[in-house]
């Protein structure tokens, strides 16, 4: 958990691998292809916003989730 309760919580790629039970190669490929919602490259490393990833998982990992999320925003 971060020190600022208003700031989003971000996961490392290693944490995403463990959560999704995927290889690091698969997670990196998903990030690079823009298929992992909440993923952003910060300072040369990938970070994934936990809340966005969890919402995507709850939606069933829907491939259109990112587009639907943008429509809501």
C-alpha positions in Angstrom: 0.0 0.0 0.0 1.3 3.5 -0.8 1.5 6.4 1.6 -1.1 8.5 -0.1 -4.6 7.0 0.2 -5.8 9.0 -2.8 -3.1 7.7 -5.1 -3.7 4.5 -7.1 -2.0 1.4 -6.1 0.3 0.0 -8.8 1.6 -3.6 -9.3 5.0 -4.6 -10.6 5.0 -7.0 -13.6 6.2 -9.7 -11.2 3.1 -9.2 -9.0 0.9 -9.3 -12.1 2.5 -12.6 -13.1 1.8 -14.1 -9.7 -1.8 -12.7 -9.6 -2.7 -13.9 -13.1 -0.5 -17.0 -13.0 1.2 -16.1 -16.3 4.8 -16.0 -17.4 6.7 -12.8 -17.4 7.0 -13.0 -21.2 3.2 -13.2 -21.5 2.7 -10.2 -19.2 5.3 -8.1 -21.0 3.7 -9.0 -24.3 0.3 -8.0 -23.1 1.7 -4.7 -21.8 3.5 -3.9 -25.0 0.5 -4.7 -27.1 -1.8 -2.6 -25.0 -4.0 -5.6 -24.0 -3.5 -5.3 -20.3 -5.7 -2.6 -18.9 -4.1 -0.3 -16.4 -0.6 -0.9 -17.7 1.8 2.0 -18.2 5.5 2.3 -18.6 7.0 4.5 -15.9 10.8 5.2 -15.9 11.4 2.3 -18.3 9.5 -0.3 -16.2 5.9 -1.5 -16.5 3.4 -0.8 -13.8 -0.2 -1.9 -13.7 -2.9 -0.1 -11.8 -4.4 -2.6 -9.4 -8.0 -1.3 -9.4 -8.1 -1.3 -13.2 -6.7 -4.8 -13.4 -9.1 -6.2 -10.8 -12.1 -4.6 -12.6 -10.9 -6.2 -15.9 -10.6 -9.6 -14.2 -14.1 -9.2 -12.7 -15.4 -8.4 -16.2 -14.0 -11.7 -17.3 -10.9 -10.4 -19.0 -13.0 -8.9 -21.8 -10.9 -7.8 -24.7 -13.1 -4.7 -25.2 -12.8 -3.7 -21.5 -10.2 -0.9 -22.3 -12.5 0.6 -24.9 -15.5 0.4 -22.6 -13.5 2.0 -19.8 -12.5 4.9 -22.1 -16.1 5.4 -23.1 -17.1 5.8 -19.5 -14.4 8.3 -18.7 
